[in-house]
Amino acid sequence: MNSYSHPILIELSQQLPETSTTYKYIHGPESFSQIANQAKEDFLCLSDLEAKLDDGLLGREHLLQSGYEVWLKAMDEDEEENANDERIRLIGFLKLIIELAEELAEE
């Protein structure tokens, strides 16, 4: 654990792909505000894979660049209902990460 790690954030991160940038930020030296910002971007993109971001990328492209490639491939190969359930579960964990990281950033 580094000086920025928080046990609850670490526990929540176990639900994310280990290759994801948010996971790496939680386990790295990044600040809580950086973790929250990255998790917000991932949250937005998982909420709408076709969303167009400020940098011109689509949500799916952002997720590919943010380490969700294996997860997206598995989602594409899965039955639609199971894939949607998995996506919603991941969105929920990101929401919790965002809220906690923002609270910790304010302290």
N, C-alpha and C positions, 0 to 999 in steps of 0.2 A: 504494500500500500504506500502511496505517496502522500505528501502533505495535503493534497486536495481531495483525496478519496474519502468517501463517506460510506459506512457499512450498508445503509439502505440502498444507496445508489448502486453499489456493487451488486447487491442482491437483485435489484431490478434489471441490471444490465445482463444478467444471466439469461434473460428471455430474448435478448437481441442476438443477431448473428455476430460472432466474434470478429468478423471482418468489417463490421459496420464502423463508420467513423465515430458515431455516438458511443459505442462500446469502447473504442480505443481512447476517446477523450475521458471517459469515466475512469479508465485504468491508467491514464497518463497524467502528465503534469498540467493539463488545461484547467482553466478556472471554471467555477460553477456557471458563470454567465456564458462562457464558450460552450459548455455542455448543453445548457438550456437552448442557446441559439441553434446549435446543430440538431438537437432533438426536435425543435420546432420545424425546421426545414424538412426533416424526415417525416414528421407527423403530417405536415401539409401534403407532401408528395404521396404518402400512403393513403391519405384521405381522398386524393384525386390524382391518379396516375397520369392523367392528361393535362393537369394544371400547368400553365406556363409561368415559370418563375421570372423574376426580374432580370436574371442573366440570360434569358432566352431559352433555357433548357426546359424540357417537359419534365414532369414529376418522375416519370419512369427513368429518364436519362440521369437525373440527379441521384436517384436511388442506386443506379448502376455505378456511378462515380463514387458513391458514399459507402460502397462495400456490401450492397444487398444483392449482388449478382446471383449467387447460389440460391438465395431465398426467392428471388423473382422467378428463376428457372423452375424451382420446385412448385411455386404457386401456379405457373403456367401449365405445368404437367398434372396438377392436382384437379380433382373434380371442382367445379365452380363453387358449390356450397361449402366444401371444406376449405378451399382457398380463401373464400370471403370470411369465414370464421377465423382463420389464422390471421388475416389482414386486420380484422377488427381487434383481435387479441393484442397484436403488436401495437396498434394505435393506442390502445388502453395503457400499455406499459410505457409508451413514449409520453403520454399525457402525464402519468405519474412522475416520470423522470423530469419533465419540464417543470412541473409544479414544485418538486423538491429542490431542484437545482436553482430555480429562481428564489425560493425562500432562503437557501443557503447563501446565495450571492448577496442578498440584502443584509445578512448578518455581519 
